[in-house]
Amino acid sequence: MKTFGIGIVGTNWAARGHLPAWRMLPDRCTPVAVCTTRMDTAISAAERLGLPHAYEGFDAMLADPDIDIVSLGAPPPARTDMTLKAIAAGKHVFSCIPFAVTAADAHQMADAARRAHVVGALDAYFMWTPGYAYLKHLINDGFLGELYAVNVDFSMAQAVMPPSNYPYRWTGCAKNGTGVLPNSCSHVFHTLLHLFGPIAEIIGESRISNKLWTFDDGTTQRPEVADTAVLMAKLESGALVNIHAGRAVPTGTGLTISAYGSGGRLTARCPAYPLDRNVRITAAKPARLFEGSEEELEIPPCYFTVPTGREARDDDATASISLGRLFAHMLDAIEHGVRAQPDFQRGAHVHDIVATVERSQVERKWQRVVAEADTMI
């Protein structure tokens, strides 16, 4: 079995989130380098992160023959150019959400990866968390019966009383391709597609609710992108979906997905972004009016393990198990020539859904969602 060399791009999420998860798979991959825009910061980051090599700039790191996979944490405007360069150099790419500013950029990267026979995967990792992985098992096992409807509430407080050192001020700028639709709703769409299948039609509206970010030091920023969205969708199965996503919700309650059908109801609740151990699953079977009850289900231990990696510990990074499971799947895709999930093709499809919601807001009517192309890497 080949050991893959990993190159870390940036010192934010790629270093804090991706790197601990790559280290969950010591028999299959080795993080070897980090790059930043300046040599001094790269050296400092390499020392702090325990990486043997530091590079000034992305191009310099791409030239390292020991790097097989680029773990990309740069802001969205830089991701397209970096990804296309990595693909041209024969490197596989793991990228963040949203992985492009526009749907056209997303399709360009997906097409380039497919033509080059390299794997591009995305950190829409919710589906790989133990909670949602178990939820998928219950759905596949027929717990819900015929699916009737799904309700989603994704309430976060990113833009509520942000600290002066808030590292994501750039997410308030329109040029960066961010906002409640490409960020929060993209994660929701990835999760819905995985759990319940294709979306047939959609309509929605988004707006800027918190019109002024005020930081601890008294500085302010006027956001240019929407932080609140309400959507309705119809699945290809016929089930209805209601979605609320908010990034300026005081004491936001996190992500709740509740689905019900002829066989019962399943609800997944977590108080923030879904992580390794914060998703609770409850279930309810059909009962007469006012006589029903729900019970919390224990998530089996097998969902808290990373294949062929080291044993997961409670003190690991909070998403290291989930991302480690995703990374193991990505490595399997590379070695066996199969499609990774979620891959660039799925990411491009999610960008198309976001664009369809934006079109529905302009045209004030339901829009048909173009089906995801059935192509494989």
C-alpha positions as CSV (number, residue, x, y, z in Angstrom):
1,M,0.0,0.0,0.0
2,K,1.4,3.4,-1.1
3,T,2.1,6.0,1.5
4,F,0.9,9.4,0.2
5,G,2.7,12.7,1.0
6,I,0.5,15.6,2.1
7,G,1.2,19.3,1.5
8,I,-0.7,21.7,3.7
9,V,-1.7,25.1,2.1
10,G,-2.2,27.8,4.7
11,T,-2.2,28.0,8.5
12,N,-5.9,28.3,9.2
13,W,-8.4,25.5,8.6
14,A,-6.0,23.3,6.6
15,A,-3.6,23.4,9.5
16,R,-6.1,23.3,12.4
17,G,-8.6,20.9,10.9
18,H,-7.1,18.9,8.0
19,L,-3.7,18.2,9.4
20,P,-4.8,16.4,12.6
21,A,-7.1,14.3,10.5
22,W,-4.4,13.3,8.0
23,R,-2.3,12.2,11.0
24,M,-5.1,9.8,11.9
25,L,-3.8,7.6,9.0
26,P,-0.1,7.2,9.7
27,D,0.2,3.9,7.7
28,R,-1.3,5.5,4.6
29,C,-0.1,9.1,4.4
30,T,2.6,11.5,5.8
31,P,2.1,15.3,6.1
32,V,5.4,16.6,4.8
33,A,5.2,20.3,4.2
34,V,3.3,23.6,4.6
35,C,3.3,26.7,2.4
36,T,2.4,30.3,3.0
37,T,3.0,33.5,1.1
38,R,6.2,34.3,3.0
39,M,9.1,32.2,3.9
40,D,9.3,33.4,7.5
41,T,5.7,32.5,8.2
42,A,6.1,29.2,6.4
43,I,9.1,28.2,8.5
44,S,7.3,29.3,11.7
45,A,4.3,27.3,10.7
46,A,6.3,24.2,9.9
47,E,8.0,24.3,13.3
48,R,4.8,24.8,15.1
49,L,3.0,22.1,13.2
50,G,5.9,19.6,13.3
51,L,6.3,19.4,9.5
52,P,9.8,18.8,8.0
53,H,9.5,21.2,5.0
54,A,8.3,24.8,4.5
55,Y,7.7,26.6,1.2
56,E,7.3,30.2,0.2
57,G,4.4,30.1,-2.2
58,F,2.2,27.4,-3.7
59,D,4.3,26.8,-6.8
60,A,7.3,26.0,-4.8
61,M,5.4,23.3,-2.8
62,L,4.0,21.8,-6.0
63,A,7.5,21.1,-7.2
64,D,8.2,18.8,-4.3
65,P,8.0,15.2,-5.8
66,D,7.2,13.8,-2.3
67,I,3.8,15.5,-2.2
68,D,1.0,13.5,-3.8
69,I,-2.0,15.4,-2.3
70,V,-2.6,19.1,-1.7
71,S,-4.7,19.9,1.3
72,L,-6.0,23.3,0.3
73,G,-7.1,26.0,2.8
74,A,-6.7,29.2,0.8
75,P,-9.7,31.5,0.4
76,P,-12.1,30.7,-2.5
77,P,-10.7,33.3,-5.1
78,A,-7.3,31.5,-5.0
79,R,-8.7,27.9,-5.0
80,T,-9.4,27.7,-8.8
81,D,-5.9,28.7,-9.9
82,M,-4.2,26.6,-7.2
83,T,-6.4,23.6,-8.0
84,L,-5.8,23.7,-11.7
85,K,-2.1,24.1,-11.1
86,A,-2.1,21.1,-8.8
87,I,-4.1,19.0,-11.2
88,A,-1.7,19.9,-14.0
89,A,1.2,18.8,-11.8
90,G,-0.5,15.4,-11.3
91,K,-1.4,16.1,-7.6
92,H,-4.7,15.1,-6.0
93,V,-6.6,17.9,-4.2
94,F,-8.6,18.2,-1.0
95,S,-10.4,21.5,-0.9
96,C,-12.7,23.5,1.3
97,I,-16.3,24.7,0.9
98,P,-17.1,26.7,-1.1
99,F,-14.4,25.4,-3.4
100,A,-15.0,28.1,-6.1
101,V,-16.4,31.6,-6.4
102,T,-18.7,30.7,-9.4
103,A,-20.3,27.5,-10.7
104,A,-18.3,27.9,-13.9
105,D,-15.1,27.7,-11.9
106,A,-16.4,24.7,-10.1
107,H,-17.2,22.9,-13.3
108,Q,-13.8,23.8,-14.7
109,M,-12.0,22.2,-11.8
110,A,-14.3,19.1,-11.9
111,D,-13.7,18.7,-15.6
112,A,-9.9,19.1,-15.2
113,A,-9.7,16.5,-12.5
114,R,-11.7,14.0,-14.5
115,R,-9.6,14.5,-17.6
116,A,-6.4,14.2,-15.6
117,H,-7.6,11.1,-13.7
118,V,-6.8,12.7,-10.4
119,V,-9.1,12.8,-7.4
120,G,-10.6,16.0,-6.2
121,A,-12.4,15.8,-2.9
122,L,-14.1,18.4,-0.6
123,D,-14.4,18.9,3.1
124,A,-18.2,18.9,3.1
125,Y,-17.5,16.3,5.8
126,F,-20.9,16.3,7.6
127,M,-21.8,13.0,6.0
128,W,-18.7,11.4,7.4
129,T,-19.4,12.4,11.0
130,P,-20.4,9.4,13.2
131,G,-23.9,10.8,13.8
132,Y,-24.8,11.4,10.2
133,A,-23.1,8.2,9.0
134,Y,-25.4,6.3,11.4
135,L,-28.4,8.4,10.3
136,K,-27.6,7.3,6.7
137,H,-27.6,3.7,7.8
138,L,-31.0,4.0,9.5
139,I,-32.5,5.7,6.4
140,N,-31.0,3.0,4.1
141,D,-32.4,0.3,6.4
142,G,-35.9,1.6,5.8
143,F,-36.6,3.2,9.2
144,L,-38.5,6.1,7.6
145,G,-40.5,4.1,5.2
146,E,-41.9,6.3,2.4
147,L,-40.2,9.7,3.0
148,Y,-42.8,12.5,3.3
149,A,-40.8,15.6,4.3
150,V,-37.5,17.0,5.7
151,N,-37.0,20.1,7.9
152,V,-33.6,21.7,8.2
153,D,-32.5,24.5,10.6
154,F,-28.9,25.6,10.4
155,S,-28.6,28.5,12.9
156,M,-25.1,29.9,13.6
157,A,-23.7,33.0,15.2
158,Q,-20.7,33.7,13.0
159,A,-21.6,37.4,12.5
160,V,-22.9,38.0,16.0
161,M,-20.4,39.9,18.3
162,P,-17.3,38.7,16.4
163,P,-14.0,39.1,18.2
164,S,-11.4,41.6,17.0
165,N,-9.1,38.8,15.8
166,Y,-11.9,37.1,13.9
167,P,-10.0,35.2,11.1
168,Y,-12.9,35.1,8.7
169,R,-13.6,38.8,8.0
170,W,-13.1,38.0,4.3
171,T,-16.3,36.0,4.3
172,G,-18.3,39.2,4.4
173,C,-16.9,40.3,1.0
174,A,-18.9,39.4,-2.2
175,K,-15.8,39.0,-4.3
176,N,-14.8,35.9,-2.2
177,G,-17.9,33.9,-3.2
178,T,-19.1,33.5,0.4
179,G,-22.4,34.0,2.3
180,V,-25.2,32.0,3.6
181,L,-26.0,30.2,0.3
182,P,-22.5,29.1,-0.8
183,N,-21.3,28.4,2.7
184,S,-24.1,27.2,5.1
185,C,-26.5,26.0,2.4
186,S,-23.8,24.3,0.4
187,H,-23.1,22.1,3.5
188,V,-26.9,21.5,3.8
189,F,-27.2,20.5,0.1
190,H,-24.3,18.1,0.3
191,T,-25.9,16.5,3.3
192,L,-29.4,16.3,1.9
193,L,-28.1,14.8,-1.4
194,H,-26.2,12.2,0.5
195,L,-29.0,11.3,2.9
196,F,-32.1,11.6,0.7
197,G,-31.1,11.8,-3.0
198,P,-31.5,14.3,-5.8
199,I,-33.2,17.6,-5.5
200,A,-35.8,18.2,-8.3
201,E,-37.0,21.8,-7.8
202,I,-36.1,24.6,-5.5
203,I,-37.1,28.2,-4.5
204,G,-35.7,30.5,-1.9
205,E,-34.8,33.9,-0.8
206,S,-31.8,35.3,1.0
207,R,-31.0,38.7,2.6
208,I,-28.5,40.6,4.8
209,S,-30.1,40.7,8.2
210,N,-27.1,41.9,10.3
211,K,-26.0,44.9,8.3
212,L,-23.0,45.9,10.5
213,W,-20.4,43.7,12.1
214,T,-19.1,45.3,15.2
215,F,-15.9,43.8,16.6
216,D,-14.6,43.8,20.2
217,D,-12.1,46.6,19.4
218,G,-14.8,48.9,18.1
219,T,-14.0,48.5,14.4
220,T,-16.9,47.7,12.1
221,Q,-17.5,46.0,8.7
222,R,-20.5,46.2,6.5
223,P,-21.1,42.7,5.0
224,E,-21.8,42.5,1.3
225,V,-23.3,39.0,1.4
226,A,-26.5,37.5,2.7
227,D,-26.5,35.9,6.1
228,T,-30.1,34.6,6.2
229,A,-31.9,32.3,3.8
230,V,-35.2,30.4,3.7
231,L,-35.8,27.8,1.0
232,M,-38.2,25.1,-0.1
233,A,-37.3,22.1,-2.2
234,K,-38.8,19.1,-3.8
235,L,-36.8,15.9,-3.9
236,E,-36.9,13.6,-6.9
237,S,-38.6,11.1,-4.6
238,G,-41.5,13.5,-4.1
239,A,-40.7,14.5,-0.6
240,L,-40.8,18.1,0.5
241,V,-37.9,20.0,2.2
242,N,-38.0,23.2,4.2
243,I,-34.6,24.9,4.9
244,H,-33.7,27.8,7.1
245,A,-30.0,28.9,7.3
246,G,-28.8,31.8,9.3
247,R,-25.3,33.0,10.1
248,A,-26.3,35.9,12.3
249,V,-28.5,34.0,14.8
250,P,-27.9,35.1,18.4
251,T,-26.9,32.0,20.4
252,G,-27.5,30.0,17.2
253,T,-28.8,26.5,18.0
254,G,-26.6,24.7,15.4
255,L,-27.9,22.2,12.8
256,T,-31.1,20.2,13.2
257,I,-32.3,17.8,10.5
258,S,-35.6,16.1,11.0
259,A,-37.1,13.7,8.5
260,Y,-40.4,11.8,8.7
261,G,-42.3,9.3,6.6
262,S,-44.7,6.4,6.8
263,G,-42.4,4.4,9.1
264,G,-41.5,7.1,11.6
265,R,-39.3,10.1,12.3
266,L,-35.6,10.6,12.7
267,T,-34.0,13.7,14.0
268,A,-30.3,14.7,14.1
269,R,-29.4,17.6,16.4
270,C,-26.1,19.2,17.1
271,P,-25.4,22.6,18.9
272,A,-22.9,23.9,16.3
273,Y,-21.2,22.6,13.2
274,P,-21.5,18.8,13.2
275,L,-18.3,17.4,14.8
276,D,-17.1,14.0,15.9
277,R,-19.2,13.7,19.1
278,N,-21.8,16.4,19.1
279,V,-24.6,14.9,16.9
280,R,-27.5,13.3,18.7
281,I,-29.9,11.0,16.9
282,T,-33.5,10.5,18.1
283,A,-36.2,8.3,16.7
284,A,-39.9,8.0,16.9
285,K,-42.3,5.4,15.6
286,P,-45.9,6.2,14.4
287,A,-48.3,6.8,17.3
288,R,-51.8,8.3,17.9
289,L,-52.1,12.1,18.4
290,F,-50.5,13.2,21.6
291,E,-49.3,9.7,22.4
292,G,-46.0,9.6,20.6
293,S,-42.5,9.8,22.1
294,E,-39.0,9.7,20.8
295,E,-35.9,8.0,22.1
296,E,-32.3,8.8,21.7
297,L,-30.3,6.2,19.8
298,E,-26.8,5.2,20.7
299,I,-24.4,5.6,17.8
300,P,-22.5,2.3,17.5
301,P,-18.7,2.5,18.3
302,C,-17.8,1.4,14.8
303,Y,-18.7,4.9,13.5
304,F,-16.0,6.4,15.8
305,T,-13.1,4.6,14.1
306,V,-10.9,5.6,11.2
307,P,-10.2,2.7,8.8
308,T,-6.6,1.5,9.0
309,G,-5.7,4.4,11.2
310,R,-4.8,4.9,14.8
311,E,-7.4,4.6,17.5
312,A,-9.4,7.8,17.9
313,R,-9.2,9.6,21.3
314,D,-11.6,12.1,22.9
315,D,-8.8,14.7,23.0
316,D,-8.2,14.6,19.2
317,A,-9.2,17.6,17.1
318,T,-12.9,17.8,17.2
319,A,-13.4,16.9,13.6
320,S,-10.4,14.6,13.2
321,I,-12.4,11.3,13.2
322,S,-14.9,12.7,10.7
323,L,-12.2,14.1,8.4
324,G,-10.1,11.0,8.9
325,R,-12.9,8.8,7.7
326,L,-13.3,11.1,4.7
327,F,-9.5,11.0,4.0
328,A,-9.4,7.2,4.2
329,H,-12.2,7.1,1.6
330,M,-10.3,9.6,-0.6
331,L,-7.2,7.5,-0.4
332,D,-9.3,4.4,-1.4
333,A,-10.6,6.4,-4.4
334,I,-7.1,7.3,-5.5
335,E,-5.9,3.7,-5.2
336,H,-8.9,2.0,-6.7
337,G,-9.9,4.5,-9.4
338,V,-13.4,5.1,-8.0
339,R,-15.3,8.2,-7.2
340,A,-14.7,10.0,-4.0
341,Q,-17.6,11.4,-2.0
342,P,-17.9,14.3,-1.8
343,D,-15.9,15.0,-5.0
344,F,-15.5,18.0,-7.3
345,Q,-18.4,16.8,-9.5
346,R,-20.7,16.8,-6.5
347,G,-19.3,20.2,-5.5
348,A,-20.0,21.6,-9.0
349,H,-23.6,20.3,-8.8
350,V,-24.0,22.0,-5.4
351,H,-22.8,25.2,-6.9
352,D,-25.4,24.8,-9.6
353,I,-28.1,24.4,-6.9
354,V,-26.9,27.6,-5.2
355,A,-27.1,29.4,-8.6
356,T,-30.6,28.0,-9.1
357,V,-31.7,29.4,-5.7
358,E,-30.3,32.8,-6.7
359,R,-32.2,32.6,-10.0
360,S,-35.4,31.7,-8.2
361,Q,-35.0,34.8,-6.0
362,V,-34.8,37.0,-9.1
363,E,-37.6,35.3,-11.1
364,R,-39.8,34.7,-8.1
365,K,-40.8,31.2,-9.0
366,W,-39.8,27.5,-8.6
367,Q,-36.8,26.5,-10.6
368,R,-35.9,23.0,-11.9
369,V,-32.5,21.7,-10.7
370,V,-30.4,20.3,-13.5
371,A,-29.5,16.7,-12.7
372,E,-25.9,15.9,-11.6
373,A,-23.9,14.4,-14.5
374,D,-23.3,10.7,-14.0
375,T,-19.6,10.6,-14.8
376,M,-16.9,8.9,-12.8
377,I,-13.3,9.7,-12.2
